[in-house]
Amino acid sequence: MSSDVRFTDFKSDAQPTWCPGCGDFGTMNGMMKALASTGNHPDDTFIVAGIGCSGKIGTYMHSYALHGVHGRALPVGTGVKLANPDLEVMVAGGDGDGYSIGAGHFVHAVRRNVDMSYIVMDNRIYGLTKGQASPTSREDFETATTPEGPKQPPVNPMALALAAGGTFIAQSFSSDAQRHAEIVQEAIEHDGFGFVNVFSPCVTFNDVDTYEYFRDSLVDVEESDHDPTDRDDAKEAIFETGAEYQGVIYREDEAVSYTEQHGVDANMADIPDGAPDGATDLVREFY
């Protein structure tokens, strides 16, 4: 890994087509800064994205990338990491992509603890398809397709991750540039599955969960007596009614990644028969 990489080295020549003011700009900048700060290089980085506004991110970043289908980014990222453990694998998604059609993959990716990071741009709405309620939308959030609100409680991604055995669970705000980049960097450096839910406001279709709302309501766990290594503290922060936290909610310092635990350290492309010892068993487990 190179030590002289700048975050701009991860920026492609493609011009983003996100709406002006979209939170995804800040989310992506933080991802690039975190990758550079950890000494990664575009040639050693693989970005996997799903469908939705977040799905465009692999085009806007300069690295290896794959734009997959709806909800399936995590199994692709898992396959990439197992095939070449030397790559820095970062999966990007949205709240609809990750917590609806991709919810099953999310839970299993968390429990497997493969050494990669998952950055979810949570704008609490389906933005690319013009403003439908998403899994994280408020119960009374009115849209054209839910004029009286979804009438069901929103998905709590932090709770899902903790229940599935997550070893790194964090939340950030795309507009808090420095803090967001620091949190993503910690996720990358974590030995295992680094999950970051990013509040990334949609300025076009969501006039409730706005930049102003998050600036006024967010509480940084570092400013409290929260212990991110204490599971009970994590539960309390996750289930505290009405609280909006940013920071590392839970971190298991002694976590051992799946790839390390099972000795997956060889690049399949460098092996004559195309499969290291035990690879067949790994394929059976995952697919």
KACOR-V352727 format. One record per pair of residues at least 24 apart in sequence whose C-alpha atoms are under 7 Angstrom apart, sorted by sequence separation. I is the first residue (numbers start at 1). J is the second residue. D is the distance in Angstrom with one decimal. If there is no record, write none. Layout:
BEGIN
I J D
I J D
END
This chain:
BEGIN
49 73 5.5
172 196 7.0
174 198 6.4
221 245 6.4
7 32 5.1
48 73 5.9
95 120 6.4
167 192 7.0
168 193 6.5
169 194 6.7
170 195 6.2
171 196 5.2
172 197 6.4
173 198 5.4
174 199 6.1
219 244 6.2
220 245 5.7
221 246 6.3
222 247 6.8
7 33 4.8
71 97 4.7
90 116 5.9
91 117 6.1
92 118 5.9
93 119 6.4
94 120 5.0
95 121 6.4
167 193 6.7
168 194 5.0
169 195 5.1
170 196 4.7
171 197 4.7
172 198 4.7
173 199 4.7
174 200 5.4
218 244 5.0
219 245 4.9
220 246 4.9
221 247 5.6
70 97 5.9
71 98 5.7
89 116 5.2
90 117 4.9
91 118 4.7
92 119 4.9
93 120 4.7
94 121 4.6
95 122 4.9
168 195 5.9
169 196 6.2
170 197 6.4
171 198 5.6
172 199 6.2
173 200 6.5
217 244 6.3
218 245 5.5
219 246 6.2
220 247 5.8
88 116 6.9
89 117 6.6
90 118 6.0
91 119 6.2
92 120 5.8
93 121 6.1
94 122 5.6
95 123 7.0
218 246 6.6
7 36 5.1
48 77 6.1
95 124 6.6
6 36 5.7
71 101 5.2
72 102 6.1
75 105 6.8
96 126 6.3
5 36 5.6
71 102 3.8
74 105 6.4
10 42 6.0
74 106 6.9
5 39 6.7
74 109 6.8
100 135 6.2
3 39 4.9
5 41 6.5
78 114 6.9
99 135 6.3
2 39 5.4
1 39 5.7
2 40 6.2
54 92 6.7
55 93 6.4
96 134 5.5
1 40 5.3
2 41 6.0
54 93 5.4
95 134 6.9
96 135 6.2
1 41 6.1
54 94 5.7
95 135 6.7
46 87 6.6
95 136 6.7
45 87 5.5
46 88 6.1
47 89 6.1
48 90 6.4
49 91 5.9
52 94 6.8
44 87 5.1
45 88 4.7
46 89 4.9
47 90 5.0
48 91 4.7
49 92 4.9
50 93 5.7
16 60 6.4
44 88 6.1
45 89 6.0
46 90 6.3
47 91 5.8
48 92 6.1
49 93 5.9
14 59 6.7
15 60 6.8
52 97 6.9
14 60 5.5
51 97 6.2
50 97 6.6
12 60 5.2
11 60 6.3
12 61 4.9
11 61 4.7
12 62 4.5
10 61 5.4
11 62 5.1
110 161 6.3
10 62 4.6
10 63 6.6
107 160 7.0
111 164 5.3
107 161 6.7
110 164 6.2
111 165 5.3
110 165 6.6
111 166 6.2
110 166 5.3
107 164 5.8
192 255 6.8
183 247 6.5
191 255 6.5
192 256 6.4
183 248 7.0
191 256 6.2
192 257 4.3
191 257 5.6
54 121 6.6
117 187 6.1
117 188 5.8
116 188 6.9
173 246 7.0
53 127 6.7
131 205 5.2
171 245 6.8
172 246 4.8
53 128 5.5
122 197 6.5
127 202 7.0
130 205 7.0
171 246 4.7
172 247 6.1
52 128 5.4
115 191 5.9
116 192 6.3
117 193 5.7
118 194 6.1
119 195 6.3
120 196 6.3
121 197 6.5
122 198 5.6
123 199 6.1
171 247 5.4
115 192 3.9
116 193 5.2
117 194 4.4
118 195 4.9
119 196 5.1
120 197 4.9
121 198 5.0
122 199 5.0
123 200 5.0
170 247 5.6
171 248 6.5
114 192 5.3
115 193 5.1
116 194 6.2
117 195 5.9
118 196 6.2
119 197 6.2
120 198 5.7
121 199 6.3
122 200 5.5
123 201 4.8
127 205 6.6
170 248 4.2
113 192 4.9
114 193 5.4
119 198 7.0
121 200 5.5
123 202 5.6
159 238 6.3
169 248 6.2
170 249 5.1
113 193 4.7
158 238 6.3
169 249 5.6
170 250 6.8
125 206 6.8
169 250 5.1
168 250 5.6
169 251 6.5
110 193 6.3
167 250 6.9
168 251 4.5
167 251 5.4
168 252 6.5
167 252 4.9
167 255 6.5
24 121 6.8
115 257 5.5
114 257 5.4
115 258 6.9
113 257 5.4
114 258 4.8
115 259 6.8
113 258 5.5
114 259 6.1
112 258 6.2
27 174 4.8
30 177 6.4
34 181 5.4
38 185 6.8
26 174 4.8
33 181 6.2
34 182 6.8
26 175 5.9
30 180 6.0
31 181 6.4
34 184 6.0
35 185 6.9
23 174 5.8
26 177 6.6
30 181 4.3
34 185 4.6
23 175 7.0
31 184 6.5
27 200 6.9
24 200 5.9
23 200 4.2
23 201 4.9
22 201 6.4
23 202 6.4
22 202 5.6
85 265 5.8
22 203 5.9
85 266 6.8
21 203 6.4
82 264 6.8
84 266 6.7
85 267 6.5
84 267 4.4
83 267 5.8
84 268 6.4
83 268 5.4
END
